[in-house]
Amino acid sequence: MSAAFDPSWLGARIDGVDPSPLVAGMWLVAAALLLCGLWLRAHRVGNRLALAGGMLAVGAALYSHDVVNLPEIASALAIGGSIGLTLARRCAAHRLPWLVVVAYGLLGLAGVATSVALFLNPFAFALVDGQGHVTPAHGALLLAGVAIGGLVALGALLMLVRRTQSGLALVGSGAGWAAAALGLAMGNSALLLVGGMAGAAGLRLGWRARALGRVA
Amino acid sequence: MNGASLLPLFLLAVAGGFIAARPDADPDRPLWRGGIGALPAIMLVGAVIAAAEAGSASARYLALFAVLIASVAAVLLVGVPERRWPPIAPAEDDAGEDDA
């Protein structure tokens, strides 16, 4: 079994397209920027590095795929971005943490919708076996995406109803694990790397917050 | 499967995230105001890829819906920490709540 370190090993060979070192490099740089953002999370520059990493990852996704509906995607990005920007700028300062809870809930819903969309279109991502059925491994990963995304959305809704922010880190961790499951199903290294980082970091911070709360 | 070769990278990322999430980096800056909030926003990339490769109409509109709500969430998670946060006491209706 060869273990050659080439772009396809890094996940650049998505749905059968030729491996591209440029795209693999973009995924890795994006993941590195987001890791820097996590490391410098106490500083504003950390947030901006994470923003740069996310934008680079979206650019790599658009560059590396045969986009059939770019106007619709651009419209959805523009409309969603405008709604998010308006909410982030106009919300009262003491309600900003609740806006973060809402954002995590929306990410959970996005994970569910993306998993179902992949299940409805398995041929584009080579999720099928020779007989055209979704393989058990890919089915399990998509099911994990639906389950974890649904739990994240439900958890965020419960936090809003019960007006508690004690589970914020765990909800963020769940959104990360859902992204990692989708990355594993699609063979996308950026989703997998950043989702795994967010999941592990959120779990550690969440457990610590729970332990501190128990001691207090 | 495609993603099987990515498992070592995944384990590396989990270890990196666990190490990078050292506690008490800055007690004056709560969790939701730091760069960690922006990490799960990578879900937007998955939604964009799913929308880009959409086959049937239902898969396309579902993926576009995912792009829409993921972009709202991504801008919120990145934009909220950029807001100026006045060092004032929390409002009455939020008093006594944990800031995670």
HADDOCK unambig.tbl for C-alpha pairs under 7 A between the chains (distance, minus, plus):
assign (segid A and resid 9 and name CA) (segid B and resid 5 and name CA) 6.11 0.50 0.50
assign (segid A and resid 9 and name CA) (segid B and resid 6 and name CA) 6.90 0.50 0.50
assign (segid A and resid 10 and name CA) (segid B and resid 6 and name CA) 6.73 0.50 0.50
assign (segid A and resid 11 and name CA) (segid B and resid 6 and name CA) 6.89 0.50 0.50
assign (segid A and resid 34 and name CA) (segid B and resid 39 and name CA) 6.55 0.50 0.50
assign (segid A and resid 37 and name CA) (segid B and resid 35 and name CA) 5.08 0.50 0.50
assign (segid A and resid 37 and name CA) (segid B and resid 36 and name CA) 6.76 0.50 0.50
assign (segid A and resid 38 and name CA) (segid B and resid 20 and name CA) 6.39 0.50 0.50
assign (segid A and resid 38 and name CA) (segid B and resid 35 and name CA) 5.57 0.50 0.50
assign (segid A and resid 38 and name CA) (segid B and resid 36 and name CA) 5.02 0.50 0.50
assign (segid A and resid 39 and name CA) (segid B and resid 20 and name CA) 5.08 0.50 0.50
assign (segid A and resid 39 and name CA) (segid B and resid 21 and name CA) 6.97 0.50 0.50
assign (segid A and resid 41 and name CA) (segid B and resid 34 and name CA) 4.48 0.50 0.50
assign (segid A and resid 41 and name CA) (segid B and resid 35 and name CA) 4.45 0.50 0.50
assign (segid A and resid 41 and name CA) (segid B and resid 36 and name CA) 5.85 0.50 0.50
assign (segid A and resid 42 and name CA) (segid B and resid 25 and name CA) 6.04 0.50 0.50
assign (segid A and resid 42 and name CA) (segid B and resid 26 and name CA) 5.59 0.50 0.50
assign (segid A and resid 42 and name CA) (segid B and resid 29 and name CA) 6.29 0.50 0.50
assign (segid A and resid 42 and name CA) (segid B and resid 34 and name CA) 5.42 0.50 0.50
assign (segid A and resid 43 and name CA) (segid B and resid 34 and name CA) 6.65 0.50 0.50
assign (segid A and resid 44 and name CA) (segid B and resid 34 and name CA) 6.95 0.50 0.50
assign (segid A and resid 46 and name CA) (segid B and resid 35 and name CA) 5.06 0.50 0.50
assign (segid A and resid 47 and name CA) (segid B and resid 34 and name CA) 6.01 0.50 0.50
assign (segid A and resid 47 and name CA) (segid B and resid 35 and name CA) 3.84 0.50 0.50
assign (segid A and resid 47 and name CA) (segid B and resid 38 and name CA) 6.98 0.50 0.50
assign (segid A and resid 47 and name CA) (segid B and resid 78 and name CA) 6.63 0.50 0.50
assign (segid A and resid 50 and name CA) (segid B and resid 35 and name CA) 6.11 0.50 0.50
assign (segid A and resid 50 and name CA) (segid B and resid 38 and name CA) 6.13 0.50 0.50
assign (segid A and resid 50 and name CA) (segid B and resid 39 and name CA) 6.86 0.50 0.50
assign (segid A and resid 51 and name CA) (segid B and resid 38 and name CA) 6.96 0.50 0.50
assign (segid A and resid 51 and name CA) (segid B and resid 78 and name CA) 6.51 0.50 0.50
assign (segid A and resid 54 and name CA) (segid B and resid 42 and name CA) 6.15 0.50 0.50
assign (segid A and resid 57 and name CA) (segid B and resid 45 and name CA) 6.55 0.50 0.50
assign (segid A and resid 58 and name CA) (segid B and resid 45 and name CA) 5.26 0.50 0.50
assign (segid A and resid 61 and name CA) (segid B and resid 45 and name CA) 6.50 0.50 0.50
assign (segid A and resid 61 and name CA) (segid B and resid 49 and name CA) 6.06 0.50 0.50
assign (segid A and resid 65 and name CA) (segid B and resid 52 and name CA) 6.82 0.50 0.50
assign (segid A and resid 66 and name CA) (segid B and resid 52 and name CA) 6.84 0.50 0.50
assign (segid A and resid 67 and name CA) (segid B and resid 52 and name CA) 4.56 0.50 0.50
assign (segid A and resid 67 and name CA) (segid B and resid 53 and name CA) 6.50 0.50 0.50
assign (segid A and resid 68 and name CA) (segid B and resid 52 and name CA) 5.95 0.50 0.50
assign (segid A and resid 68 and name CA) (segid B and resid 53 and name CA) 6.94 0.50 0.50
assign (segid A and resid 69 and name CA) (segid B and resid 52 and name CA) 6.37 0.50 0.50
assign (segid A and resid 73 and name CA) (segid B and resid 64 and name CA) 6.48 0.50 0.50
assign (segid A and resid 76 and name CA) (segid B and resid 64 and name CA) 6.58 0.50 0.50
assign (segid A and resid 76 and name CA) (segid B and resid 67 and name CA) 6.25 0.50 0.50
assign (segid A and resid 76 and name CA) (segid B and resid 68 and name CA) 4.86 0.50 0.50
assign (segid A and resid 77 and name CA) (segid B and resid 67 and name CA) 6.56 0.50 0.50
assign (segid A and resid 77 and name CA) (segid B and resid 68 and name CA) 5.94 0.50 0.50
assign (segid A and resid 77 and name CA) (segid B and resid 71 and name CA) 5.81 0.50 0.50
assign (segid A and resid 80 and name CA) (segid B and resid 68 and name CA) 4.88 0.50 0.50
assign (segid A and resid 80 and name CA) (segid B and resid 69 and name CA) 6.29 0.50 0.50
assign (segid A and resid 80 and name CA) (segid B and resid 71 and name CA) 5.06 0.50 0.50
assign (segid A and resid 80 and name CA) (segid B and resid 72 and name CA) 4.52 0.50 0.50
assign (segid A and resid 81 and name CA) (segid B and resid 71 and name CA) 5.49 0.50 0.50
assign (segid A and resid 81 and name CA) (segid B and resid 72 and name CA) 5.31 0.50 0.50
assign (segid A and resid 81 and name CA) (segid B and resid 75 and name CA) 5.90 0.50 0.50
assign (segid A and resid 83 and name CA) (segid B and resid 72 and name CA) 6.15 0.50 0.50
assign (segid A and resid 84 and name CA) (segid B and resid 72 and name CA) 4.43 0.50 0.50
assign (segid A and resid 84 and name CA) (segid B and resid 73 and name CA) 6.70 0.50 0.50
assign (segid A and resid 84 and name CA) (segid B and resid 75 and name CA) 5.23 0.50 0.50
assign (segid A and resid 84 and name CA) (segid B and resid 76 and name CA) 5.23 0.50 0.50
assign (segid A and resid 85 and name CA) (segid B and resid 75 and name CA) 6.18 0.50 0.50
assign (segid A and resid 85 and name CA) (segid B and resid 76 and name CA) 6.75 0.50 0.50
assign (segid A and resid 85 and name CA) (segid B and resid 79 and name CA) 6.94 0.50 0.50
assign (segid A and resid 88 and name CA) (segid B and resid 76 and name CA) 5.73 0.50 0.50
assign (segid A and resid 88 and name CA) (segid B and resid 79 and name CA) 5.93 0.50 0.50
assign (segid A and resid 88 and name CA) (segid B and resid 80 and name CA) 5.45 0.50 0.50
assign (segid A and resid 93 and name CA) (segid B and resid 85 and name CA) 6.77 0.50 0.50
assign (segid A and resid 94 and name CA) (segid B and resid 90 and name CA) 6.36 0.50 0.50
assign (segid A and resid 94 and name CA) (segid B and resid 91 and name CA) 6.49 0.50 0.50
assign (segid A and resid 96 and name CA) (segid B and resid 80 and name CA) 6.66 0.50 0.50
assign (segid A and resid 97 and name CA) (segid B and resid 32 and name CA) 6.70 0.50 0.50
assign (segid A and resid 100 and name CA) (segid B and resid 32 and name CA) 6.88 0.50 0.50
assign (segid A and resid 100 and name CA) (segid B and resid 76 and name CA) 6.76 0.50 0.50
assign (segid A and resid 100 and name CA) (segid B and resid 77 and name CA) 6.10 0.50 0.50
assign (segid A and resid 103 and name CA) (segid B and resid 73 and name CA) 4.29 0.50 0.50
assign (segid A and resid 103 and name CA) (segid B and resid 76 and name CA) 6.28 0.50 0.50
assign (segid A and resid 103 and name CA) (segid B and resid 77 and name CA) 6.56 0.50 0.50
assign (segid A and resid 104 and name CA) (segid B and resid 73 and name CA) 6.82 0.50 0.50
assign (segid A and resid 106 and name CA) (segid B and resid 69 and name CA) 5.89 0.50 0.50
assign (segid A and resid 106 and name CA) (segid B and resid 70 and name CA) 6.47 0.50 0.50
assign (segid A and resid 106 and name CA) (segid B and resid 73 and name CA) 5.99 0.50 0.50
assign (segid A and resid 107 and name CA) (segid B and resid 43 and name CA) 6.86 0.50 0.50
assign (segid A and resid 107 and name CA) (segid B and resid 70 and name CA) 5.54 0.50 0.50
assign (segid A and resid 107 and name CA) (segid B and resid 73 and name CA) 6.20 0.50 0.50
assign (segid A and resid 110 and name CA) (segid B and resid 66 and name CA) 4.44 0.50 0.50
assign (segid A and resid 110 and name CA) (segid B and resid 69 and name CA) 6.27 0.50 0.50
assign (segid A and resid 110 and name CA) (segid B and resid 70 and name CA) 5.71 0.50 0.50
assign (segid A and resid 111 and name CA) (segid B and resid 43 and name CA) 6.89 0.50 0.50
assign (segid A and resid 113 and name CA) (segid B and resid 62 and name CA) 5.90 0.50 0.50
assign (segid A and resid 113 and name CA) (segid B and resid 63 and name CA) 6.43 0.50 0.50
assign (segid A and resid 113 and name CA) (segid B and resid 66 and name CA) 5.59 0.50 0.50
assign (segid A and resid 114 and name CA) (segid B and resid 47 and name CA) 5.58 0.50 0.50
assign (segid A and resid 114 and name CA) (segid B and resid 50 and name CA) 6.53 0.50 0.50
assign (segid A and resid 114 and name CA) (segid B and resid 63 and name CA) 5.63 0.50 0.50
assign (segid A and resid 114 and name CA) (segid B and resid 66 and name CA) 6.03 0.50 0.50
assign (segid A and resid 117 and name CA) (segid B and resid 50 and name CA) 6.80 0.50 0.50
assign (segid A and resid 117 and name CA) (segid B and resid 59 and name CA) 4.54 0.50 0.50
assign (segid A and resid 117 and name CA) (segid B and resid 62 and name CA) 5.87 0.50 0.50
assign (segid A and resid 117 and name CA) (segid B and resid 63 and name CA) 5.75 0.50 0.50
assign (segid A and resid 118 and name CA) (segid B and resid 50 and name CA) 6.44 0.50 0.50
assign (segid A and resid 120 and name CA) (segid B and resid 59 and name CA) 5.74 0.50 0.50
assign (segid A and resid 121 and name CA) (segid B and resid 54 and name CA) 6.70 0.50 0.50
assign (segid A and resid 121 and name CA) (segid B and resid 55 and name CA) 5.80 0.50 0.50
assign (segid A and resid 121 and name CA) (segid B and resid 56 and name CA) 6.94 0.50 0.50
assign (segid A and resid 121 and name CA) (segid B and resid 59 and name CA) 6.39 0.50 0.50
assign (segid A and resid 124 and name CA) (segid B and resid 53 and name CA) 6.29 0.50 0.50
assign (segid A and resid 164 and name CA) (segid B and resid 97 and name CA) 6.19 0.50 0.50
assign (segid A and resid 164 and name CA) (segid B and resid 98 and name CA) 6.86 0.50 0.50
assign (segid A and resid 165 and name CA) (segid B and resid 97 and name CA) 6.97 0.50 0.50
assign (segid A and resid 165 and name CA) (segid B and resid 98 and name CA) 5.83 0.50 0.50
assign (segid A and resid 165 and name CA) (segid B and resid 99 and name CA) 5.93 0.50 0.50
assign (segid A and resid 165 and name CA) (segid B and resid 100 and name CA) 5.75 0.50 0.50
assign (segid A and resid 166 and name CA) (segid B and resid 98 and name CA) 5.70 0.50 0.50
assign (segid A and resid 166 and name CA) (segid B and resid 99 and name CA) 6.75 0.50 0.50
assign (segid A and resid 166 and name CA) (segid B and resid 100 and name CA) 4.84 0.50 0.50
assign (segid A and resid 167 and name CA) (segid B and resid 100 and name CA) 6.74 0.50 0.50
assign (segid A and resid 168 and name CA) (segid B and resid 100 and name CA) 5.94 0.50 0.50
assign (segid A and resid 169 and name CA) (segid B and resid 100 and name CA) 6.86 0.50 0.50
assign (segid A and resid 172 and name CA) (segid B and resid 40 and name CA) 6.54 0.50 0.50
assign (segid A and resid 175 and name CA) (segid B and resid 40 and name CA) 5.66 0.50 0.50
assign (segid A and resid 176 and name CA) (segid B and resid 40 and name CA) 4.85 0.50 0.50
assign (segid A and resid 179 and name CA) (segid B and resid 43 and name CA) 5.41 0.50 0.50
assign (segid A and resid 184 and name CA) (segid B and resid 3 and name CA) 4.72 0.50 0.50
assign (segid A and resid 185 and name CA) (segid B and resid 3 and name CA) 6.06 0.50 0.50
assign (segid A and resid 186 and name CA) (segid B and resid 3 and name CA) 6.79 0.50 0.50
assign (segid A and resid 187 and name CA) (segid B and resid 2 and name CA) 5.16 0.50 0.50
assign (segid A and resid 187 and name CA) (segid B and resid 3 and name CA) 4.30 0.50 0.50
assign (segid A and resid 189 and name CA) (segid B and resid 6 and name CA) 6.85 0.50 0.50
assign (segid A and resid 191 and name CA) (segid B and resid 42 and name CA) 6.31 0.50 0.50
assign (segid A and resid 191 and name CA) (segid B and resid 46 and name CA) 6.90 0.50 0.50
assign (segid A and resid 192 and name CA) (segid B and resid 10 and name CA) 6.06 0.50 0.50
assign (segid A and resid 193 and name CA) (segid B and resid 9 and name CA) 6.71 0.50 0.50
assign (segid A and resid 193 and name CA) (segid B and resid 10 and name CA) 5.64 0.50 0.50
assign (segid A and resid 193 and name CA) (segid B and resid 13 and name CA) 5.16 0.50 0.50
assign (segid A and resid 194 and name CA) (segid B and resid 39 and name CA) 6.45 0.50 0.50
assign (segid A and resid 194 and name CA) (segid B and resid 42 and name CA) 6.91 0.50 0.50
assign (segid A and resid 195 and name CA) (segid B and resid 40 and name CA) 6.33 0.50 0.50
assign (segid A and resid 196 and name CA) (segid B and resid 10 and name CA) 6.20 0.50 0.50
assign (segid A and resid 196 and name CA) (segid B and resid 13 and name CA) 5.52 0.50 0.50
assign (segid A and resid 196 and name CA) (segid B and resid 14 and name CA) 4.92 0.50 0.50
assign (segid A and resid 197 and name CA) (segid B and resid 13 and name CA) 5.15 0.50 0.50
assign (segid A and resid 197 and name CA) (segid B and resid 14 and name CA) 5.02 0.50 0.50
assign (segid A and resid 197 and name CA) (segid B and resid 16 and name CA) 6.40 0.50 0.50
assign (segid A and resid 197 and name CA) (segid B and resid 17 and name CA) 3.98 0.50 0.50
assign (segid A and resid 198 and name CA) (segid B and resid 17 and name CA) 6.36 0.50 0.50
assign (segid A and resid 198 and name CA) (segid B and resid 39 and name CA) 5.72 0.50 0.50
assign (segid A and resid 198 and name CA) (segid B and resid 40 and name CA) 6.09 0.50 0.50
assign (segid A and resid 200 and name CA) (segid B and resid 14 and name CA) 5.39 0.50 0.50
assign (segid A and resid 200 and name CA) (segid B and resid 17 and name CA) 5.35 0.50 0.50
assign (segid A and resid 200 and name CA) (segid B and resid 18 and name CA) 5.13 0.50 0.50
assign (segid A and resid 201 and name CA) (segid B and resid 17 and name CA) 4.83 0.50 0.50
assign (segid A and resid 201 and name CA) (segid B and resid 18 and name CA) 4.95 0.50 0.50
assign (segid A and resid 201 and name CA) (segid B and resid 21 and name CA) 4.91 0.50 0.50
assign (segid A and resid 204 and name CA) (segid B and resid 18 and name CA) 6.47 0.50 0.50
assign (segid A and resid 204 and name CA) (segid B and resid 21 and name CA) 6.85 0.50 0.50
assign (segid A and resid 205 and name CA) (segid B and resid 21 and name CA) 6.72 0.50 0.50
assign (segid A and resid 205 and name CA) (segid B and resid 23 and name CA) 6.74 0.50 0.50
assign (segid A and resid 209 and name CA) (segid B and resid 100 and name CA) 6.53 0.50 0.50
